[in-house]
Amino acid sequence: MTWYSKRLTLFWLVLVAISVLSFESSLFGSRYAAGIVIVIGLVKASIVGREFMEIRAAPLVLRLLFLAWTLILGGALLGVIYGLRP
Amino acid sequence: MNGADSDTPNLSGHVPGEPGLWVLIFGDLLVFGVLFVTYAVEFATNGAAVHLSQIKLDRGLGLANTALLLTSSWCIAHAVIAARKGLPQVRRFIWAATALGVGFVGVKIAEWSHHIGNGDTLNSSSFFTFYFMYTGIHLLHVLIGLGVLTWLGLRCAPDGRWTGSFATLEGSAVFWHLVDLLWVMIFALIYLLR
């Protein structure tokens, strides 16, 4: 009897790898760096929600609400940063 | 029940935990969403001042805490899987998740002590107000989560199996993952965003 989930372990590895590999992405100095940091953060948050919180297998309304949160937050953060930054 | 992923296919349409819990989860996501956008406004309009304070943060400690919570999430997800399969590892996974969460609190205390020792407190700059407020509200979530995890660990059967309500175990796990999810965003915005 297998006691661990290959799928969750793979996503855990992906999350840790993204965290380590994207660690310096904010220091690149390009004007896209802020956007990259935000998008990577939201991608990680989506993986935690969909895979660990099992939203991907939940009813449609829950999946849509979570997707809406991710997209609206992402749009608002990027809009504020690229819209208001001098 | 022997495939590594036999825990997933039959979950279609399943609401983890109690449906009412998700009102709390989305309420929390909404509140934190507003907090995140508020910080983004400060970052965008007061960037130079934010930068002066932000460079004092130890990003490595933020990364370490990210790894601790992600791994803790993996552990509690496996406690749920073990419970569904009737395996005796449930308690072991719960205590592992708890220990990693305690590690997170330890790192956070060390971090806060360092900043407070350097004179950077809640009202020394707008950035540190955001920093202490956001990490403080999050830490409160961590402490509540650790209380719940401890309670779950103590409620396991003597052989380490879960014999209680599945909704309770799943719902607690969902809350603990939420704590992880919120930290991922705080790490990105407060520590990494330049």
Boltz contact constraints between the chains, C-beta under 6 A:
constraints:
  - contact:
      token1: [A, 1]
      token2: [B, 2]
      max_distance: 6.0
  - contact:
      token1: [A, 2]
      token2: [B, 4]
      max_distance: 6.0
  - contact:
      token1: [A, 3]
      token2: [B, 87]
      max_distance: 6.0
  - contact:
      token1: [A, 3]
      token2: [B, 89]
      max_distance: 6.0
  - contact:
      token1: [A, 5]
      token2: [B, 5]
      max_distance: 6.0
  - contact:
      token1: [A, 5]
      token2: [B, 7]
      max_distance: 6.0
  - contact:
      token1: [A, 5]
      token2: [B, 81]
      max_distance: 6.0
  - contact:
      token1: [A, 6]
      token2: [B, 4]
      max_distance: 6.0
  - contact:
      token1: [A, 6]
      token2: [B, 5]
      max_distance: 6.0
  - contact:
      token1: [A, 7]
      token2: [B, 5]
      max_distance: 6.0
  - contact:
      token1: [A, 8]
      token2: [B, 77]
      max_distance: 6.0
  - contact:
      token1: [A, 12]
      token2: [B, 74]
      max_distance: 6.0
  - contact:
      token1: [A, 15]
      token2: [B, 70]
      max_distance: 6.0
  - contact:
      token1: [A, 16]
      token2: [B, 67]
      max_distance: 6.0
  - contact:
      token1: [A, 16]
      token2: [B, 70]
      max_distance: 6.0
  - contact:
      token1: [A, 19]
      token2: [B, 66]
      max_distance: 6.0
  - contact:
      token1: [A, 23]
      token2: [B, 63]
      max_distance: 6.0
  - contact:
      token1: [A, 26]
      token2: [B, 192]
      max_distance: 6.0
  - contact:
      token1: [A, 26]
      token2: [B, 194]
      max_distance: 6.0
  - contact:
      token1: [A, 34]
      token2: [B, 193]
      max_distance: 6.0
  - contact:
      token1: [A, 37]
      token2: [B, 188]
      max_distance: 6.0
  - contact:
      token1: [A, 37]
      token2: [B, 192]
      max_distance: 6.0
  - contact:
      token1: [A, 37]
      token2: [B, 193]
      max_distance: 6.0
  - contact:
      token1: [A, 41]
      token2: [B, 185]
      max_distance: 6.0
  - contact:
      token1: [A, 41]
      token2: [B, 188]
      max_distance: 6.0
  - contact:
      token1: [A, 44]
      token2: [B, 184]
      max_distance: 6.0
  - contact:
      token1: [A, 45]
      token2: [B, 181]
      max_distance: 6.0
  - contact:
      token1: [A, 45]
      token2: [B, 184]
      max_distance: 6.0
  - contact:
      token1: [A, 45]
      token2: [B, 185]
      max_distance: 6.0
  - contact:
      token1: [A, 48]
      token2: [B, 177]
      max_distance: 6.0
  - contact:
      token1: [A, 48]
      token2: [B, 180]
      max_distance: 6.0
  - contact:
      token1: [A, 48]
      token2: [B, 181]
      max_distance: 6.0
  - contact:
      token1: [A, 49]
      token2: [B, 181]
      max_distance: 6.0
  - contact:
      token1: [A, 52]
      token2: [B, 73]
      max_distance: 6.0
  - contact:
      token1: [A, 52]
      token2: [B, 77]
      max_distance: 6.0
  - contact:
      token1: [A, 52]
      token2: [B, 177]
      max_distance: 6.0
  - contact:
      token1: [A, 53]
      token2: [B, 174]
      max_distance: 6.0
  - contact:
      token1: [A, 53]
      token2: [B, 177]
      max_distance: 6.0
  - contact:
      token1: [A, 54]
      token2: [B, 16]
      max_distance: 6.0
  - contact:
      token1: [A, 57]
      token2: [B, 11]
      max_distance: 6.0
  - contact:
      token1: [A, 57]
      token2: [B, 12]
      max_distance: 6.0
  - contact:
      token1: [A, 57]
      token2: [B, 14]
      max_distance: 6.0
  - contact:
      token1: [A, 58]
      token2: [B, 15]
      max_distance: 6.0
  - contact:
      token1: [A, 59]
      token2: [B, 13]
      max_distance: 6.0
  - contact:
      token1: [A, 69]
      token2: [B, 29]
      max_distance: 6.0
  - contact:
      token1: [A, 73]
      token2: [B, 33]
      max_distance: 6.0
  - contact:
      token1: [A, 76]
      token2: [B, 37]
      max_distance: 6.0
  - contact:
      token1: [A, 77]
      token2: [B, 40]
      max_distance: 6.0
  - contact:
      token1: [A, 80]
      token2: [B, 40]
      max_distance: 6.0
  - contact:
      token1: [A, 80]
      token2: [B, 41]
      max_distance: 6.0
  - contact:
      token1: [A, 80]
      token2: [B, 44]
      max_distance: 6.0
  - contact:
      token1: [A, 81]
      token2: [B, 40]
      max_distance: 6.0
  - contact:
      token1: [A, 81]
      token2: [B, 44]
      max_distance: 6.0
  - contact:
      token1: [A, 84]
      token2: [B, 44]
      max_distance: 6.0
  - contact:
      token1: [A, 84]
      token2: [B, 45]
      max_distance: 6.0
  - contact:
      token1: [A, 85]
      token2: [B, 44]
      max_distance: 6.0
